[in-house]
Amino acid sequence: MKVYKHISWIVVFSWMAVIFYLSHQPGSASSHLSSGIVAALLSVLEGIAPQYTIDIESFHTFVRKNAHFFAYFLLGLLSLNAWKSSGFRGIKQLVLGFGLSVLFAVTDEVHQLFIEGRSGEIRDVLIDSAGVGLSVMIKVLFGKLWVLQKEKTIKRNLK
């Protein structure tokens, strides 16, 4: 079990390193990367629904903000798993998982204040926090479903 605990924390810190690496890129490099992703997505969307026109600038913003959401959604899931592997359960696991992930979001936005062409934005921390919040809600939901299924199995076995 100790090995799993260590691996789960390595995965958390590795994902944090990826987020840090991406946010450490100057604004021009970050914009270039996301523009390439947007172009690929637009190509797919135009193939699926050529009759629609998409405002490229709005779509670019949509993609960038969703990248924040999903990066921190994943960080939340990984963090919850790591805290669980460290022996924390219930509300402690949820608070620690949420807290660590949101704290990292705040420090990452502060970090961006020192990167050329980047800015730290409260809006991004809120988006990041929403992603983490969804991971916590999913954890709670699946936890409740797991308990209900267990109870159902026990009742069935007692009959």
C-alpha beads as a LAMMPS data file, in Angstrom:
LAMMPS data file: protein, C-alpha beads

159 atoms
158 bonds

1 atom types
1 bond types

-500.0 500.0 xlo xhi
-500.0 500.0 ylo yhi
-500.0 500.0 zlo zhi

Masses

1 110.0

Atoms # bond

1 1 1 0.000 0.000 0.000
2 1 1 2.921 2.361 0.657
3 1 1 4.022 2.033 -2.959
4 1 1 0.551 3.017 -4.178
5 1 1 0.554 6.020 -1.824
6 1 1 3.903 7.206 -3.170
7 1 1 2.871 6.660 -6.772
8 1 1 -0.396 8.551 -6.265
9 1 1 1.493 11.564 -4.881
10 1 1 4.069 11.368 -7.686
11 1 1 1.194 11.522 -10.165
12 1 1 -0.284 14.577 -8.388
13 1 1 3.030 16.439 -8.393
14 1 1 3.744 15.401 -11.980
15 1 1 0.404 16.838 -13.106
16 1 1 1.151 20.015 -11.133
17 1 1 4.498 20.191 -12.963
18 1 1 2.713 19.927 -16.325
19 1 1 0.343 22.747 -15.344
20 1 1 3.289 24.828 -14.099
21 1 1 5.243 24.175 -17.309
22 1 1 2.315 25.259 -19.474
23 1 1 1.657 28.384 -17.398
24 1 1 5.364 29.254 -17.405
25 1 1 5.360 29.716 -21.180
26 1 1 5.395 33.320 -22.381
27 1 1 2.071 34.633 -23.629
28 1 1 3.070 34.295 -27.286
29 1 1 4.043 30.617 -26.928
30 1 1 0.893 29.838 -24.954
31 1 1 -1.271 31.584 -27.524
32 1 1 0.474 29.725 -30.353
33 1 1 -0.155 26.373 -28.650
34 1 1 -3.825 27.062 -27.985
35 1 1 -4.280 28.496 -31.510
36 1 1 -3.078 25.186 -32.945
37 1 1 -5.560 23.290 -30.786
38 1 1 -8.358 25.693 -31.758
39 1 1 -7.523 25.296 -35.465
40 1 1 -7.705 21.509 -35.168
41 1 1 -11.018 21.674 -33.294
42 1 1 -12.462 24.136 -35.822
43 1 1 -11.466 21.809 -38.641
44 1 1 -13.371 18.966 -36.996
45 1 1 -16.390 21.156 -36.243
46 1 1 -16.506 22.488 -39.799
47 1 1 -16.462 18.893 -41.062
48 1 1 -19.364 17.980 -38.787
49 1 1 -21.480 21.117 -39.230
50 1 1 -20.247 23.200 -42.213
51 1 1 -23.422 25.316 -42.231
52 1 1 -22.458 27.058 -38.978
53 1 1 -19.976 29.897 -38.615
54 1 1 -17.960 30.122 -35.434
55 1 1 -16.434 33.278 -34.009
56 1 1 -12.792 32.221 -33.783
57 1 1 -11.873 34.635 -30.975
58 1 1 -14.793 33.555 -28.781
59 1 1 -14.082 29.902 -29.506
60 1 1 -10.400 30.430 -28.650
61 1 1 -11.387 31.909 -25.281
62 1 1 -13.848 29.048 -24.726
63 1 1 -11.128 26.454 -25.392
64 1 1 -8.579 28.185 -23.138
65 1 1 -11.001 28.509 -20.227
66 1 1 -12.162 24.908 -20.606
67 1 1 -8.528 23.812 -20.578
68 1 1 -8.278 25.458 -17.139
69 1 1 -11.429 23.698 -15.981
70 1 1 -10.391 20.232 -17.138
71 1 1 -6.762 20.535 -16.000
72 1 1 -7.932 21.311 -12.482
73 1 1 -10.766 18.779 -12.639
74 1 1 -8.071 16.158 -13.229
75 1 1 -5.861 17.639 -10.502
76 1 1 -8.807 17.420 -8.110
77 1 1 -9.382 13.751 -8.914
78 1 1 -5.696 12.954 -8.548
79 1 1 -5.441 14.889 -5.298
80 1 1 -8.503 13.171 -3.816
81 1 1 -6.995 9.812 -4.711
82 1 1 -3.638 10.716 -3.156
83 1 1 -5.228 11.878 0.092
84 1 1 -7.266 8.661 0.198
85 1 1 -4.125 6.581 -0.341
86 1 1 -2.601 8.475 2.584
87 1 1 -5.376 7.333 4.875
88 1 1 -7.742 10.306 4.755
89 1 1 -11.418 9.536 4.255
90 1 1 -14.700 11.403 4.231
91 1 1 -14.821 15.136 4.725
92 1 1 -11.086 15.385 5.525
93 1 1 -10.227 13.839 2.157
94 1 1 -12.615 16.206 0.357
95 1 1 -11.396 19.332 2.143
96 1 1 -7.720 18.458 1.713
97 1 1 -8.171 17.478 -1.948
98 1 1 -10.117 20.622 -2.743
99 1 1 -7.836 22.839 -0.660
100 1 1 -4.567 21.605 -2.142
101 1 1 -5.856 21.936 -5.701
102 1 1 -7.306 25.420 -5.225
103 1 1 -4.179 26.570 -3.384
104 1 1 -2.138 25.400 -6.351
105 1 1 -4.497 27.282 -8.702
106 1 1 -3.946 30.486 -6.716
107 1 1 -0.166 30.097 -6.648
108 1 1 -0.139 29.286 -10.371
109 1 1 -2.028 32.479 -11.197
110 1 1 0.370 34.500 -9.002
111 1 1 3.265 32.784 -10.803
112 1 1 1.841 33.946 -14.147
113 1 1 2.131 37.578 -13.021
114 1 1 5.890 37.214 -13.516
115 1 1 5.726 35.636 -16.996
116 1 1 6.036 37.838 -20.077
117 1 1 2.700 38.292 -21.813
118 1 1 0.756 36.466 -19.096
119 1 1 -1.471 37.662 -16.296
120 1 1 -2.871 36.189 -13.139
121 1 1 -6.645 36.342 -13.098
122 1 1 -9.138 35.727 -10.315
123 1 1 -11.553 34.509 -13.003
124 1 1 -9.131 31.699 -13.857
125 1 1 -8.870 30.680 -10.199
126 1 1 -12.673 30.523 -10.085
127 1 1 -12.745 28.375 -13.237
128 1 1 -10.010 26.137 -11.799
129 1 1 -11.932 25.881 -8.527
130 1 1 -15.097 24.916 -10.406
131 1 1 -13.180 22.085 -12.066
132 1 1 -11.908 20.897 -8.695
133 1 1 -15.388 21.293 -7.236
134 1 1 -16.848 19.046 -9.924
135 1 1 -14.251 16.374 -9.131
136 1 1 -15.257 16.543 -5.456
137 1 1 -18.965 16.311 -6.343
138 1 1 -18.322 13.296 -8.565
139 1 1 -16.305 11.657 -5.770
140 1 1 -19.169 12.216 -3.331
141 1 1 -21.751 10.943 -5.817
142 1 1 -19.801 7.791 -6.638
143 1 1 -19.113 7.260 -2.939
144 1 1 -22.845 7.381 -2.179
145 1 1 -23.632 5.070 -5.111
146 1 1 -20.968 2.648 -3.868
147 1 1 -22.502 2.567 -0.382
148 1 1 -26.020 2.087 -1.769
149 1 1 -24.841 -0.765 -3.978
150 1 1 -23.039 -2.385 -1.041
151 1 1 -26.159 -2.127 1.132
152 1 1 -28.284 -3.583 -1.657
153 1 1 -25.882 -6.535 -2.037
154 1 1 -25.868 -7.165 1.719
155 1 1 -29.689 -7.109 1.883
156 1 1 -29.887 -9.491 -1.091
157 1 1 -27.432 -11.894 0.581
158 1 1 -29.394 -11.856 3.849
159 1 1 -32.605 -13.019 2.150

Bonds

1 1 1 2
2 1 2 3
3 1 3 4
4 1 4 5
5 1 5 6
6 1 6 7
7 1 7 8
8 1 8 9
9 1 9 10
10 1 10 11
11 1 11 12
12 1 12 13
13 1 13 14
14 1 14 15
15 1 15 16
16 1 16 17
17 1 17 18
18 1 18 19
19 1 19 20
20 1 20 21
21 1 21 22
22 1 22 23
23 1 23 24
24 1 24 25
25 1 25 26
26 1 26 27
27 1 27 28
28 1 28 29
29 1 29 30
30 1 30 31
31 1 31 32
32 1 32 33
33 1 33 34
34 1 34 35
35 1 35 36
36 1 36 37
37 1 37 38
38 1 38 39
39 1 39 40
40 1 40 41
41 1 41 42
42 1 42 43
43 1 43 44
44 1 44 45
45 1 45 46
46 1 46 47
47 1 47 48
48 1 48 49
49 1 49 50
50 1 50 51
51 1 51 52
52 1 52 53
53 1 53 54
54 1 54 55
55 1 55 56
56 1 56 57
57 1 57 58
58 1 58 59
59 1 59 60
60 1 60 61
61 1 61 62
62 1 62 63
63 1 63 64
64 1 64 65
65 1 65 66
66 1 66 67
67 1 67 68
68 1 68 69
69 1 69 70
70 1 70 71
71 1 71 72
72 1 72 73
73 1 73 74
74 1 74 75
75 1 75 76
76 1 76 77
77 1 77 78
78 1 78 79
79 1 79 80
80 1 80 81
81 1 81 82
82 1 82 83
83 1 83 84
84 1 84 85
85 1 85 86
86 1 86 87
87 1 87 88
88 1 88 89
89 1 89 90
90 1 90 91
91 1 91 92
92 1 92 93
93 1 93 94
94 1 94 95
95 1 95 96
96 1 96 97
97 1 97 98
98 1 98 99
99 1 99 100
100 1 100 101
101 1 101 102
102 1 102 103
103 1 103 104
104 1 104 105
105 1 105 106
106 1 106 107
107 1 107 108
108 1 108 109
109 1 109 110
110 1 110 111
111 1 111 112
112 1 112 113
113 1 113 114
114 1 114 115
115 1 115 116
116 1 116 117
117 1 117 118
118 1 118 119
119 1 119 120
120 1 120 121
121 1 121 122
122 1 122 123
123 1 123 124
124 1 124 125
125 1 125 126
126 1 126 127
127 1 127 128
128 1 128 129
129 1 129 130
130 1 130 131
131 1 131 132
132 1 132 133
133 1 133 134
134 1 134 135
135 1 135 136
136 1 136 137
137 1 137 138
138 1 138 139
139 1 139 140
140 1 140 141
141 1 141 142
142 1 142 143
143 1 143 144
144 1 144 145
145 1 145 146
146 1 146 147
147 1 147 148
148 1 148 149
149 1 149 150
150 1 150 151
151 1 151 152
152 1 152 153
153 1 153 154
154 1 154 155
155 1 155 156
156 1 156 157
157 1 157 158
158 1 158 159
